[in-house]
Amino acid sequence: MSDATYSVHDNGDLHRYRTEIPNIIFRLGLTPYELTLYAHLKQTAGDGGQCWKSTSTLAKETGMSTGTISKAKDGLVASRPELFGKSLIAVREEAGTRGGRPRHYITLTDV
């Protein structure tokens, strides 16, 4: 038997395997729907902090209704005293491709 030492390194991008949620998010009193939507947006947006999703797409991806998504978005867009008046996300509506439904350009606030 050899006394050789082995070392294994994973040079892959660890962000492919996890999504990091800032600890303060859990202290903001978000509803379960707001928390679910925030986590999904955080996963989708990745390090860039931006994504383009319609309300119906977000509803399908999270298993929520479009009405629940809209209400959760409103909650995430609201300014928060704990964040010095910042909101968790900013939403800008853009015309849909090929004349379809509008999509939302969503930017996550760096908290």
N, C-alpha and C positions, 0 to 999 in steps of 0.2 A: 504494500500500500504506500502511496506517495504522500509526502508531507506538503504538497503544493497547496497554495492558497488560491481560492477562486473568488472572483468578484463579478457580480452581475449588475449591469446598468441598464435602465430603461430610458432611452433617449426620446421616447414618445412625448407628445404634448399632454400633460396631465389634465388640462382643461377639457380634453375630450371625454374624460371619465367622471367629471364632477362639476358642480356649479357652486360657487361660493356666494353665500348670502351674508351681508354684514350683520353683526350681532344686534345693532340698533333696530333693525327691522322687526325683531321679535318683541321689542319694547314699545312699539308705536300704537298698539291696540288695533291692529288691522283685523278686519273680518276674515273668516276662513277663505272667502272668495277673493278678497284683495290679496291675501298672502299667497294663495295658489296662483293667481294671475301674475303677481310680481315675480314669483319663483320661475314661472314659465317664461316670462319676458326676459328675465335674467339669463336663463339657459339659452334662449333663442338669440338674444343680442350678443352674448359672449363678451369678450374684452372690448369690442368696439362700442358697446352700449347703445346700439341702434338696431331697429328692425322695422320691417314693413309688413304689417298684418292687418287684414280686415277683421271686423268684429265677428263675422261668421266663421272665419278661419280659426280665430282664437277660441271660439265656442266649441268647434269640432275638436281642436287639439287638447282642450282642457276638460271636456265633458260637461261644460256649463251651457246654459241657454244664452242667447245673444243679449237678452235683457239683463241677465246677471253679469255678463261681461261688461256691458255699458255702465252698470251701476258700480262695479269694481273699478273700472277705469276712472270714473268720476272720483271715487275715493282716493285713488293713487295720484290723481292730478291735483287734489286739494293741498293747499299749503299747510305745512306742519310746524308748529312752534318749536318742537324738538329739533328740527332741522333749520332753525333760524328763518322760518318762512318759506323754505324751499319745498317743492313737491317731490314725490318719488319718481314721477315720470312726466314728460311733456308729450302731448299728442298733437300732430298736425295732420289734417285730412288732405289727401291728394286724390285727384281723379283716378278712377280705376283704369287699368290697361284695356284698350280696345272698347272703351265706352262702358265698361262694367261698373259694378258697385265701387264706391270710393274705398280706398285703403288708408290705413293710418300709418304715418311715419312716427314711430314711437322712440323717444330718447329717454334712457334711464339716467337719473341724476346720480352723480358720483357722491355717495355718502360715505 
